[in-house]
């Protein structure tokens, strides 16, 4: 029997975006290289479908219907977007010594955050996105939780979690930024 969806979770609507932007800013505004967001900026990204000006050439990868909110008593407490990257990209990892191959089809969480003290709402929202990832046939859900040990511990009660470190390293000497980019690297940045 399919698991019921939490009735507090619903797709985001245009009226939710300013609150979502404030929540995201409150959660991550102090992170180095964080790109500030706003309701207007989020709306533009959702309307474009994830591709700047190339709608003719590229399929929509993220848009309206992919951003969810957790609402209680008329107040949005958390938001998170579902990017089904595995729909268009599959990685094949091969272990150098054993030759074991793993196919990775992942989804990722974008535009995410939660109001102070509302970790339970965010965990419920992440649970919903994990269900969406599984329903889509994905075997990974990437979500940045380095700053949220309480969220990690709440999720670990239900899921087998593991940390993965990927990095982008480059030199900015002499105004250049093309040296030393190392793989693997996953870009969960905004479009």
N, C-alpha and C positions, 0 to 999 in steps of 0.2 A: 504494500500500500504506500503511495507517495506521501512524503512528509509534507505537512502543511506549512505554508508560507506565513511568516509572522505578519499579522495585519497592520502592524506599525510601519512596515516597509512598503514603499511605493516608488514608482518611477518619478524622478524629479520633474517639476514643472517650472516654467519661466519665473514664476513668483518666488521660487525657492532659491534662486541663484545668488542673490545678494547675501542671504544667510549662509549658504554653503561657502561662498568666498570668504566671509568673515571667519567662519569656523576653520577653514584651511589656513588662513593667515595667522590665526591664534595658535594653531598647532605647529606650524612650520615656518613662520615668518622670520625666525632667528637663525634658520639653517643657512650656512654659507652657500652662495650661488642660487638661493631660492628665488624663483621668478614670481614677483607679486601677482596676484590675480584679483579679479573683480567679477561681479555678476555679468557685466557686459562682455568681458573677455571670455568667460566661460560659455556664454550664449553663442558667441562667434565661433568658438571651437566646436561646440555641439552642432551648430547649424552647418558648418563646413564638412563635418563628418570625418575629421582627422587629417584631411589633406588641404594644404593651403589653397592653391589655385588650380589644382590638377584634377578636379572632379571628373572630367571627361576621361582621363587616363587611369585613374586609380579608384578602386572600390571604396566605399565608405567603411571606415574601420572603427569609428567611435563617434557616437552622436546621441541625439535625443533617444531615449529608451534604454541607454546604457548607463545612465547616471541614476543612482537610487538614493533616497533619503529615508531616514528613520525618524518618524514623527510621533510625538506623544503629547496629548492634550493640546493639539494645534501648534506645537513648537517643534521645529526641526532640530534634532539633537546630534545627528551624524549624517554624513554623506559619503558616498564612494561610487566611483565609476568602474565598470567592467569592460576591460579591453580584451577581446578574444583574439589575441595575436596568433594563436595556433590555427585559426581559420586560414591564415595566409602564409604562415612560417612554421617550418618544422626544423628542429636541429637534430643532427645525428651525432651523438657523442660516442667515440670509440676509445676504449681503454688501451693505452699503448702496449702494455705488457700482456694482458689477457686477450685482447681483441674483442672483449665484450662490447656490444653495441646497445645503446639506449636511445630511443627516439623520444625527444622532448617536444611536446605540443603544449605550450603554456598559455595561460591567461594572466592578466595583470590587473592590479588595482590602481586606478588613477583618480585624481581629484578627490582625495579622501581626507577626512578629519572628523573630529568629534568635539562637542562642547565639553568644557571642564566638568569633571565628575560624571560624565555619561559614557564611561568605558563599556558598560553593558550594552548600550545601544549600538556602539561601534562593533562589538563582538557579534551581536545579532546580525548586523549588516554584512560583516565578513563571512559569517556562516552562510548567509544567503548567496553571496558571490561564489563561495566554494561549491555550493550546490549547482549554481549556473555553470561553473567550470566543469564539473563532473557530467552534467547533462549534455554539455557540448563536446564531451569526449576528451577533454584536456587532462593531462596528468600532472600539471603544476599550476599553482596560483602564486604569482609573485606579488608580495606586498611588503612595503618598507616598514619595519617594526623596531628598528634599532633604538629608537627613543622611547619605546613603549613597553618596558618589561612587564608591567601589570597586564597589558593586553596579551602579551606572549603567554604569560602564565595562565590566563583565563582560557586562551585557545588550546593550550597544551593539555587541559583537562579533557578535551574532546578529540583532539587530533594529534597525529604523529608529526611533529614539526621538525624542520631542520633549517639551519642557517646556511646561507650561501653567500659568499663574498665575491663580488665582481668589481672590477675597478677600471677607471679611466685615468691613466697617468700620462701627463705630457709636460713638456718644458715650455715655459714662457720667456726664456732668455732671448734677448735681442728682438723681442716683438714677434717671434715665431711660435706657433703652437702645434706644429705637425710632428714633432718627434715623440717617440716612445709610447704610442698608443698600443696598449696591450690587450689581448683577448684572453678570456671571454669578457665581454662588456654588454650589458643590456641597458638600453636607454628607456627609462620610464619618464622622461621629461615630457613637458607639454609640447604640443605642436604649435 
